[in-house]
Amino acid sequence: MTPLFRTPVDVPDLDLPWRRVEYCVTDVETTGLDLRRDTLICFGSVLIKWGRLHWNTRVTLNIKPYRPISADAIMIHGLREQDLDAAPPVQQAADDIVAQLDGRVLVAHAAWVERAFLREPLRLAGRRWKPAIIDTAALLRATGRAPSGTGYEPDIEEAAERFGLCVHTPHQALGDALTTAEVFLALGVRLEKDRPELTARQLVELSTEHTLT
């Protein structure tokens, strides 16, 4: 049963220098992209602390779906319903997801997906979520490394390759989270050159300004 009264998920002090703030870099896999019916089936994340990716914080949580996985989704991430038979339902995974997000800025690529599909587990955990979000797709547009035209989301693998970074197991939640984390750090360092006093709030605002609507 969902708690009647929900406590907010903690957000860090965004006015601190960006390197002093903790980030949860996240990617999710779902049964599809219909926000009215599809659900979360895999959560991958890694933490950034003091401007560094902490490899030992990486997390993968598989979740048993209660909706069929669409054929289009299976073609992308390769997860079938039988692959998730032993996974816990979303209610049981919710607290583990909250533990990753609490007190951190969420970083994701084309972050509308994570914003939409993480609301259910946080609600089930009795938490109210008004996240601070940094979208690496938006930062790529903000820095002129991706077209700003409506409807275009830059590919995270292509972005990583342009920066000379590793691409980790594409279209798997943890792999994409790790690739996104490396791209985010590369973008942060480049933005810091022009803004030596760069704060987490400025990154969030820059991301919001260049997010597609």
PASELO-476770 format. One line per 3 residues: number of its first residue (from 0); for each residue x, y, z of N, C-alpha, C. Coordinates in nm, 4 decimals, m for minus. Last residue first. Layout:
BEGIN
NUM) X Y Z X Y Z X Y Z  ...;
END
This chain:
BEGIN
212) 1.1085 2.0832 m2.5739 0.9723 2.0851 m2.5199 0.8763 2.0251 m2.6205  1.4430 2.0018 m2.4849 1.3385 2.0097 m2.5858 1.2023 2.0067 m2.5203  1.6484 2.2085 m2.2848 1.5706 2.0861 m2.2966 1.4623 2.1029 m2.4013;
209) 1.7860 2.4382 m2.2334 1.8089 2.3754 m2.3630 1.7402 2.2389 m2.3766  1.7131 2.5152 m1.9771 1.7003 2.6119 m2.0858 1.7088 2.5461 m2.2231  1.7894 2.2955 m1.8238 1.6472 2.3283 m1.8404 1.6246 2.4187 m1.9607;
206) 2.0705 2.3199 m1.8408 2.0023 2.2016 m1.8928 1.8549 2.2306 m1.9191  2.1053 2.5583 m1.7081 2.1483 2.5483 m1.8464 2.0807 2.4292 m1.9144  2.0115 2.4829 m1.4552 1.9417 2.5869 m1.5305 1.9781 2.5821 m1.6780;
203) 2.2005 2.2865 m1.3820 2.0586 2.2529 m1.3896 1.9837 2.3539 m1.4746  2.4328 2.4445 m1.3889 2.4206 2.3285 m1.4777 2.2753 2.2869 m1.4933  2.3733 2.6279 m1.1879 2.3925 2.6750 m1.3244 2.3829 2.5606 m1.4251;
200) 2.3660 2.4578 m0.9657 2.2437 2.5269 m1.0085 2.2572 2.5769 m1.1522  2.6314 2.3840 m0.9380 2.5340 2.2828 m0.9799 2.4062 2.3487 m1.0291  2.8421 2.6453 m1.0760 2.7688 2.5776 m0.9686 2.6779 2.4703 m1.0264;
197) 3.1522 2.7811 m1.1663 3.0357 2.7037 m1.2087 2.9731 2.6287 m1.0912  3.3542 2.9673 m1.1646 3.2728 2.9526 m1.0432 3.1461 2.8714 m1.0710  3.4578 2.9726 m1.4239 3.5372 2.9119 m1.3159 3.4590 2.8898 m1.1872;
194) 3.3437 2.9295 m1.7084 3.2752 2.9731 m1.5864 3.3479 2.9118 m1.4665  3.5038 2.8266 m1.9031 3.4460 2.9588 m1.9280 3.3785 3.0163 m1.8042  3.5729 2.5870 m1.7800 3.6789 2.6718 m1.8347 3.6299 2.8135 m1.8595;
191) 3.3354 2.4613 m1.7226 3.4092 2.5223 m1.6127 3.5207 2.6144 m1.6631  3.2663 2.3390 m1.9586 3.1894 2.4567 m1.9150 3.2631 2.5332 m1.8050  3.4536 2.1279 m1.9517 3.4578 2.2277 m2.0585 3.3812 2.3538 m2.0208;
188) 3.3710 1.9861 m1.7243 3.5073 2.0408 m1.7310 3.5160 2.1492 m1.8373  3.1109 1.9100 m1.8054 3.1321 1.9955 m1.6889 3.2688 2.0617 m1.6907  3.1651 1.7400 m2.0213 3.0938 1.8664 m2.0444 3.1146 1.9625 m1.9276;
185) 3.2912 1.5296 m1.8866 3.3622 1.6005 m1.9935 3.2972 1.7359 m2.0206  3.0832 1.4499 m1.7163 3.2069 1.5040 m1.6593 3.2864 1.5816 m1.7645  2.8966 1.3579 m1.9107 2.8638 1.4682 m1.8197 2.9903 1.5310 m1.7614;
182) 3.0363 1.1414 m2.0227 3.0039 1.2580 m2.1057 2.9721 1.3786 m2.0177  3.0431 0.9723 m1.7998 3.1686 1.0201 m1.8569 3.1454 1.1428 m1.9449  2.7667 0.9279 m1.7607 2.8482 0.9883 m1.6544 2.9775 1.0453 m1.7112;
179) 2.6940 0.7971 m1.9976 2.6396 0.9303 m1.9680 2.7224 1.0014 m1.8625  2.8283 0.5549 m1.9584 2.8639 0.6408 m2.0713 2.8169 0.7832 m2.0474  2.6875 0.4646 m1.7304 2.8313 0.4887 m1.7240 2.8782 0.5788 m1.8386;
176) 2.4281 0.4407 m1.8355 2.4531 0.5318 m1.7237 2.6018 0.5646 m1.7133  2.4661 0.2437 m2.0288 2.4317 0.3792 m2.0729 2.4526 0.4810 m1.9609  2.5235 0.0273 m1.8538 2.6187 0.0715 m1.9553 2.5919 0.2134 m2.0011;
173) 2.2862 0.0063 m1.7050 2.4105 0.0456 m1.6393 2.5128 0.0948 m1.7402  2.0963 m0.0563 m1.9167 2.0794 0.0562 m1.8252 2.2109 0.1001 m1.7608  2.1933 m0.0938 m2.2532 2.1734 m0.1581 m2.1238 2.1827 m0.0489 m2.0185;
170) 2.2577 0.0478 m2.4778 2.1186 0.0039 m2.4626 2.0994 m0.0925 m2.3460  2.6063 m0.0441 m2.4892 2.4926 0.0381 m2.5305 2.3583 m0.0322 m2.5112  2.8565 m0.0911 m2.3012 2.7394 m0.1757 m2.3308 2.6143 m0.0947 m2.3659;
167) 3.0045 0.2185 m2.2981 2.9842 0.0999 m2.2150 2.8519 0.0310 m2.2530  3.2531 0.3782 m2.4602 3.1095 0.3502 m2.4720 3.0861 0.2160 m2.4027  3.4995 0.6105 m2.3454 3.4500 0.4739 m2.3608 3.2989 0.4734 m2.3817;
164) 3.5870 0.9072 m2.5382 3.5525 0.8345 m2.4165 3.5044 0.6928 m2.4483  3.6319 1.1105 m2.7211 3.7358 1.0114 m2.6999 3.7140 0.9278 m2.5751  3.4244 1.2726 m2.7813 3.5101 1.3166 m2.6709 3.6257 1.2196 m2.6466;
161) 3.3042 1.1204 m2.9768 3.3623 1.2492 m3.0155 3.4556 1.3024 m2.9073  3.2103 0.9082 m2.8202 3.3173 0.8832 m2.9162 3.3828 1.0133 m2.9605  3.0047 1.0365 m2.6785 3.1200 0.9805 m2.6073 3.2376 0.9595 m2.7025;
158) 2.8294 1.0993 m2.8891 2.8888 1.2059 m2.8087 3.0134 1.1552 m2.7365  2.7558 0.8438 m2.9746 2.8288 0.9314 m3.0659 2.8982 1.0432 m2.9893  2.6184 0.7604 m2.7433 2.7377 0.6887 m2.7874 2.8219 0.7744 m2.8820;
155) 2.4044 0.9391 m2.7311 2.5039 0.9426 m2.6243 2.6308 0.8692 m2.6660  2.2812 1.1411 m2.9886 2.3101 1.0045 m2.9462 2.4237 1.0052 m2.8443  2.0572 1.4169 m2.9340 2.1873 1.3618 m2.9746 2.2099 1.2237 m2.9158;
152) 1.7393 1.4550 m3.0497 1.8125 1.4188 m2.9285 1.9446 1.3567 m2.9707  1.5306 1.6848 m3.2047 1.6549 1.6079 m3.2201 1.7182 1.5834 m3.0843  1.3099 1.8475 m3.1741 1.2887 1.7080 m3.2087 1.4137 1.6250 m3.2220;
149) 1.4327 2.1596 m3.2881 1.3294 2.0847 m3.2179 1.3232 1.9412 m3.2681  1.7869 2.2214 m3.2987 1.6552 2.2140 m3.3599 1.5587 2.1264 m3.2824  2.0451 2.2389 m3.2189 1.9448 2.2889 m3.1251 1.8033 2.2789 m3.1801;
146) 2.2876 1.9776 m3.2551 2.1937 2.0750 m3.3119 2.0877 2.1149 m3.2109  2.5665 1.9691 m3.0315 2.4518 1.9006 m3.0918 2.3590 2.0073 m3.1475  2.7511 2.1295 m2.9212 2.7979 1.9990 m2.9667 2.6849 1.9118 m3.0192;
143) 2.6931 2.3676 m2.7996 2.7122 2.3674 m2.9441 2.7615 2.2364 m2.9996  2.6262 2.3570 m2.5381 2.7675 2.3797 m2.5677 2.7980 2.3752 m2.7171  2.3557 2.2992 m2.5472 2.3984 2.4261 m2.4870 2.5429 2.4601 m2.5217;
140) 2.3540 2.0385 m2.6503 2.3002 2.1486 m2.7298 2.3516 2.2830 m2.6787  2.4704 1.9098 m2.4319 2.5359 1.9012 m2.5624 2.4842 2.0110 m2.6549  2.2778 1.9635 m2.2390 2.4103 2.0260 m2.2258 2.4887 2.0175 m2.3563;
137) 2.0680 1.8018 m2.3334 2.0514 1.9476 m2.3313 2.1866 2.0180 m2.3204  2.1835 1.5529 m2.2900 2.1434 1.5901 m2.4261 2.1278 1.7411 m2.4363  2.2128 1.5512 m2.0141 2.3324 1.5642 m2.0967 2.3001 1.5956 m2.2425;
134) 2.0324 1.7210 m1.7851 2.0133 1.6384 m1.9046 2.1352 1.6570 m1.9948  1.9861 1.7251 m1.4478 2.0766 1.7685 m1.5543 2.0648 1.6689 m1.6687  1.7460 1.8155 m1.2061 1.7861 1.7274 m1.3161 1.8837 1.7980 m1.4094;
131) 1.6058 1.7854 m0.8981 1.6988 1.8693 m0.9736 1.7607 1.7787 m1.0794  1.2649 1.6694 m0.8592 1.4083 1.6505 m0.8756 1.4795 1.7703 m0.9367  1.0556 1.6155 m0.6429 1.0697 1.7336 m0.7284 1.2183 1.7446 m0.7591;
128) 0.8723 1.3638 m0.5123 0.9926 1.3901 m0.5909 0.9763 1.5149 m0.6749  0.7988 1.2036 m0.2116 0.7540 1.3064 m0.3060 0.8782 1.3580 m0.3784  0.7692 0.8633 m0.1140 0.8495 0.9840 m0.1297 0.7883 1.0754 m0.2351;
125) 0.6827 0.6029 m0.0783 0.6317 0.7077 0.0097 0.7094 0.8368 0.0021  0.7486 0.4174 m0.2599 0.8349 0.4244 m0.1422 0.7912 0.5341 m0.0457  0.5720 0.4754 m0.4609 0.5499 0.3531 m0.3841 0.6355 0.3488 m0.2574;
122) 0.6944 0.7058 m0.5609 0.5618 0.7152 m0.4977 0.5359 0.5934 m0.4105  0.9227 0.5933 m0.6667 0.9353 0.6882 m0.5559 0.8018 0.7057 m0.4842  0.8166 0.4278 m0.8707 0.8844 0.3685 m0.7551 0.9016 0.4651 m0.6389;
119) 0.6922 0.6450 m1.0322 0.6161 0.5369 m0.9689 0.6914 0.4719 m0.8525  0.8963 0.8126 m1.1256 0.7962 0.8652 m1.0328 0.7211 0.7528 m0.9609  1.0579 0.7106 m1.3176 1.1013 0.6946 m1.1786 0.9990 0.7463 m1.0786;
116) 0.9494 0.7768 m1.5627 0.9366 0.6386 m1.5166 0.9881 0.6151 m1.3752  0.9929 1.0588 m1.5979 0.8595 0.9997 m1.6055 0.8524 0.8644 m1.5357  1.2694 1.0958 m1.5698 1.1757 1.1746 m1.4890 1.0385 1.1082 m1.4842;
113) 1.3639 0.9231 m1.7703 1.3888 0.8933 m1.6287 1.2928 0.9704 m1.5393  1.2656 1.0661 m1.9960 1.2305 0.9253 m1.9745 1.2474 0.8893 m1.8261  1.3798 1.3135 m1.9856 1.2346 1.3058 m1.9682 1.1907 1.1617 m1.9417;
110) 1.6519 1.3158 m2.0436 1.6101 1.2812 m1.9073 1.4592 1.2767 m1.8868  1.8593 1.2600 m2.2346 1.7169 1.2695 m2.2706 1.6344 1.2353 m2.1471  2.0477 1.1119 m1.9835 2.0502 1.1558 m2.1230 1.9084 1.1467 m2.1771;
107) 2.0878 1.2400 m1.6486 2.0441 1.1383 m1.7444 2.0501 1.1978 m1.8839  2.1281 1.2941 m1.3081 2.1845 1.3188 m1.4412 2.1395 1.2053 m1.5315  1.9979 1.4358 m1.0184 1.9816 1.3318 m1.1200 2.0441 1.3776 m1.2504;
104) 2.1743 1.5169 m0.7290 2.1187 1.5670 m0.8546 2.1110 1.4500 m0.9522  2.0883 1.3807 m0.4051 2.1744 1.3944 m0.5223 2.0989 1.4587 m0.6388  1.9290 1.3020 m0.1950 2.0383 1.3940 m0.1674 2.1308 1.4190 m0.2845;
101) 1.8408 0.9943 m0.3337 1.8248 1.0851 m0.2194 1.9497 1.1706 m0.1987  1.8963 0.8036 m0.5283 1.8572 0.9388 m0.5697 1.8588 1.0399 m0.4556  1.9578 0.5626 m0.4017 2.0515 0.6180 m0.4996 2.0231 0.7652 m0.5284;
98) 1.7369 0.5184 m0.2426 1.8683 0.5304 m0.1783 1.9720 0.5890 m0.2736  1.5355 0.4806 m0.4319 1.5371 0.6029 m0.3521 1.6742 0.6253 m0.2896  1.6043 0.2221 m0.5134 1.6114 0.3330 m0.6087 1.6187 0.4658 m0.5335;
95) 1.5517 0.0786 m0.2816 1.6879 0.0793 m0.3352 1.7070 0.1929 m0.4356  1.2756 0.1151 m0.2566 1.3650 0.1723 m0.1554 1.5093 0.1783 m0.2046  1.1750 m0.0274 m0.4867 1.1584 0.1174 m0.4712 1.2564 0.1780 m0.3718;
92) 1.1707 m0.2971 m0.5151 1.2913 m0.2275 m0.5616 1.2901 m0.0792 m0.5280  0.9195 m0.3701 m0.4314 1.0342 m0.4153 m0.3532 1.1637 m0.3456 m0.3927  0.7555 m0.2555 m0.6256 0.7370 m0.2179 m0.4853 0.8589 m0.2558 m0.4008;
89) 0.8254 m0.3849 m0.8624 0.8721 m0.2478 m0.8415 0.8574 m0.2041 m0.6955  0.9255 m0.7247 m0.7815 0.8332 m0.6237 m0.8339 0.8820 m0.4841 m0.7969  1.2494 m0.8761 m0.8534 1.1449 m0.8305 m0.7622 1.0478 m0.7360 m0.8322;
86) 1.3105 m1.1426 m1.0940 1.3329 m1.0064 m1.0437 1.2213 m0.9656 m0.9478  1.2599 m1.3798 m1.2153 1.3097 m1.3857 m1.0779 1.3329 m1.2476 m1.0171  1.1761 m1.2995 m1.4716 1.0868 m1.3783 m1.3865 1.1298 m1.3768 m1.2400;
83) 1.3142 m1.1706 m1.6663 1.2875 m1.0951 m1.5444 1.1965 m1.1701 m1.4474  1.3268 m1.3201 m1.8903 1.4546 m1.2800 m1.8309 1.4353 m1.2151 m1.6940  1.0636 m1.3374 m1.9688 1.1212 m1.4542 m1.9014 1.2572 m1.4222 m1.8388;
80) 1.0338 m1.0883 m2.0983 0.9641 m1.1127 m1.9715 1.0240 m1.2311 m1.8969  1.3569 m0.9689 m2.2101 1.2278 m1.0341 m2.2321 1.1629 m1.0615 m2.0961  1.5702 m0.7199 m2.3250 1.5125 m0.7820 m2.2056 1.3742 m0.8378 m2.2380;
77) 1.6798 m0.5755 m2.5356 1.6989 m0.7199 m2.5327 1.6411 m0.7903 m2.4122  1.6596 m0.3048 m2.5943 1.7381 m0.3441 m2.4769 1.7552 m0.4954 m2.4601  1.5419 m0.3039 m2.8626 1.6406 m0.2056 m2.8174 1.7253 m0.2604 m2.7031;
74) 1.3648 m0.5113 m2.8913 1.4652 m0.4935 m2.9960 1.5745 m0.3967 m2.9518  1.1981 m0.4611 m2.6756 1.2873 m0.5777 m2.6711 1.3980 m0.5643 m2.7760  1.0554 m0.2405 m2.7743 1.1445 m0.2242 m2.6596 1.2448 m0.3396 m2.6515;
71) 0.9094 m0.3581 m2.9813 1.0041 m0.2512 m3.0124 1.1040 m0.2321 m2.8989  0.7464 m0.5345 m2.8401 0.8482 m0.5887 m2.9308 0.9527 m0.4837 m2.9647  0.6953 m0.4495 m2.4939 0.6661 m0.4356 m2.6372 0.7804 m0.4913 m2.7204;
68) 0.6139 m0.6548 m2.2305 0.7209 m0.5749 m2.2899 0.6975 m0.5691 m2.4408  0.3076 m0.6293 m2.0443 0.3903 m0.6950 m2.1470 0.4982 m0.5999 m2.1988  0.3346 m0.5355 m1.6979 0.2776 m0.5132 m1.8313 0.3628 m0.5906 m1.9316;
65) 0.4815 m0.5753 m1.4816 0.3417 m0.6154 m1.4695 0.2627 m0.5772 m1.5940  0.8203 m0.6989 m1.4670 0.7147 m0.6136 m1.5251 0.5752 m0.6656 m1.4935  1.0580 m0.6920 m1.2140 0.9600 m0.7774 m1.2818 0.8467 m0.6910 m1.3386;
62) 1.3652 m0.5379 m1.2591 1.2326 m0.5277 m1.1987 1.1340 m0.6113 m1.2808  1.7095 m0.5048 m1.1731 1.6060 m0.5558 m1.2621 1.4735 m0.5609 m1.1878  1.9408 m0.2696 m1.1114 1.8230 m0.3297 m1.0485 1.7263 m0.3737 m1.1577;
59) 2.2761 m0.2018 m1.0655 2.1762 m0.2468 m1.1635 2.0629 m0.3146 m1.0885  2.5142 0.0443 m0.9801 2.3991 m0.0374 m0.9385 2.3183 m0.0759 m1.0615  2.8318 0.1633 m0.8666 2.7395 0.1290 m0.9760 2.6354 0.0272 m0.9289;
56) 3.0228 0.2377 m0.6929 2.8850 0.2729 m0.6567 2.7844 0.2286 m0.7618  3.2767 0.1914 m0.7837 3.2221 0.0938 m0.6884 3.0803 0.1273 m0.6436  3.3415 0.4134 m0.9412 3.3070 0.2874 m1.0060 3.2373 0.1911 m0.9114;
53) 3.2643 0.7284 m0.9350 3.3020 0.6270 m0.8363 3.2505 0.4912 m0.8832  3.3872 0.9965 m1.1144 3.2996 0.8800 m1.1209 3.3519 0.7742 m1.0234  3.4293 1.3177 m0.9679 3.4862 1.1917 m1.0132 3.3798 1.0813 m1.0138;
50) 3.3494 1.5500 m0.8411 3.3892 1.5575 m0.9809 3.4517 1.4314 m1.0358  3.2668 1.4706 m0.5884 3.3870 1.5519 m0.6021 3.4416 1.5480 m0.7456  3.1059 1.1899 m0.7269 3.1356 1.2663 m0.6056 3.2665 1.3403 m0.6266;
47) 2.8591 1.0190 m0.8928 2.9726 1.1096 m0.9114 2.9865 1.1920 m0.7846  2.7387 0.6820 m0.9183 2.7483 0.8105 m0.8491 2.8741 0.8861 m0.8902  2.5188 0.5131 m1.1415 2.6521 0.5260 m1.0840 2.6601 0.6665 m1.0237;
44) 2.2579 0.2811 m1.2382 2.3094 0.4103 m1.1920 2.4528 0.3986 m1.1443  1.9647 0.1476 m1.3848 2.1097 0.1439 m1.3720 2.1602 0.2792 m1.3275  1.6819 m0.0447 m1.3768 1.7384 0.0817 m1.3301 1.8890 0.0626 m1.3165;
41) 1.4206 m0.1929 m1.5609 1.5614 m0.1967 m1.5206 1.6090 m0.0566 m1.4879  1.1528 m0.1515 m1.6002 1.1977 m0.2908 m1.5830 1.3460 m0.3013 m1.5474  0.8667 0.0580 m1.5633 1.0102 0.0402 m1.5447 1.0448 m0.1077 m1.5304;
38) 0.5977 0.0549 m1.8075 0.6543 0.0546 m1.6727 0.8049 0.0293 m1.6767  0.3174 0.1962 m1.9930 0.4441 0.1239 m1.9797 0.5082 0.1469 m1.8437  0.0860 0.3569 m1.9998 0.0743 0.2133 m1.9734 0.2066 0.1437 m1.9436;
35) 0.1299 0.6253 m2.0377 0.0037 0.5871 m1.9745 0.0004 0.4401 m1.9363  0.3635 0.6604 m2.1758 0.3628 0.7016 m2.0355 0.2348 0.6610 m1.9635  0.5146 0.4443 m2.3774 0.3805 0.4993 m2.3570 0.3665 0.5319 m2.2084;
32) 0.7496 0.3153 m2.4317 0.7560 0.4583 m2.4007 0.6186 0.5240 m2.3939  0.8202 m0.0008 m2.2706 0.7889 0.0815 m2.3869 0.7924 0.2269 m2.3444  0.9124 m0.1139 m2.0443 0.8337 m0.2009 m2.1333 0.7986 m0.1307 m2.2638;
29) 1.2507 0.0148 m2.0038 1.1083 0.0086 m1.9766 1.0394 m0.0898 m2.0708  1.5490 0.1140 m1.8374 1.4846 0.0398 m1.9460 1.3397 0.0171 m1.9051  1.7362 0.4088 m1.7531 1.6341 0.3080 m1.7265 1.5961 0.2355 m1.8548;
26) 2.0172 0.5570 m1.5945 1.9488 0.5198 m1.7182 1.8477 0.4110 m1.6828  2.1880 0.8165 m1.4156 2.0898 0.7083 m1.4242 2.0461 0.6825 m1.5677  2.3901 0.9397 m1.1712 2.3746 0.9298 m1.3164 2.2984 0.8012 m1.3452;
23) 2.3642 1.1427 m0.9147 2.3271 1.0059 m0.9474 2.3004 1.0019 m1.0976  2.6069 1.3519 m0.7639 2.5155 1.3269 m0.8747 2.4882 1.1764 m0.8850  2.6953 1.5937 m0.5173 2.6873 1.4547 m0.5614 2.5787 1.4390 m0.6678;
20) 2.9078 1.8813 m0.5353 2.7725 1.8237 m0.5292 2.7780 1.6791 m0.5774  3.1473 1.9921 m0.5887 3.1212 1.9578 m0.4487 2.9834 1.8940 m0.4285  3.1565 2.0672 m0.8520 3.2348 1.9505 m0.8122 3.2063 1.9064 m0.6683;
17) 3.0062 2.3029 m0.8633 2.9492 2.1797 m0.9179 3.0267 2.0550 m0.8755  2.9810 2.4889 m0.5609 3.0528 2.4577 m0.6847 3.0150 2.3181 m0.7336  2.6385 2.5306 m0.4430 2.7768 2.4907 m0.4225 2.8474 2.4767 m0.5572;
14) 2.3760 2.5654 m0.4954 2.4617 2.6829 m0.5093 2.6079 2.6535 m0.4764  2.2303 2.3436 m0.4347 2.2687 2.3627 m0.5745 2.3605 2.4827 m0.5949  2.2436 2.1194 m0.1922 2.2596 2.2632 m0.2088 2.3143 2.2902 m0.3487;
11) 2.0354 1.8352 m0.2939 2.1525 1.9005 m0.2354 2.1508 2.0516 m0.2563  1.7214 1.7180 m0.1899 1.7969 1.7791 m0.2994 1.9162 1.8502 m0.2378  1.5389 1.4308 m0.0787 1.6313 1.5404 m0.0520 1.7015 1.5858 m0.1795;
8) 1.2008 1.3776 m0.1427 1.3365 1.3312 m0.1691 1.4305 1.4502 m0.1525  0.9533 1.4381 0.1113 1.0249 1.4741 m0.0114 1.1603 1.4063 m0.0211  0.7159 1.1914 0.2157 0.8229 1.2848 0.2481 0.9023 1.3160 0.1217;
5) 0.3656 1.1537 0.2075 0.4944 1.1265 0.1446 0.5956 1.2336 0.1819  0.1002 0.9844 0.3454 0.1801 1.1064 0.3553 0.3211 1.0766 0.3046  0.0135 0.7275 0.2772 m0.0743 0.8421 0.2551 0.0038 0.9720 0.2544;
2) 0.2076 0.4824 0.0985 0.1857 0.5669 0.2163 0.1011 0.6889 0.1824  0.0555 0.2217 m0.0856 0.1310 0.3458 m0.0916 0.1028 0.4306 0.0316  0.0843 m0.1196 0.0000 0.0000 0.0000 0.0000 0.0881 0.1251 0.0000;
END
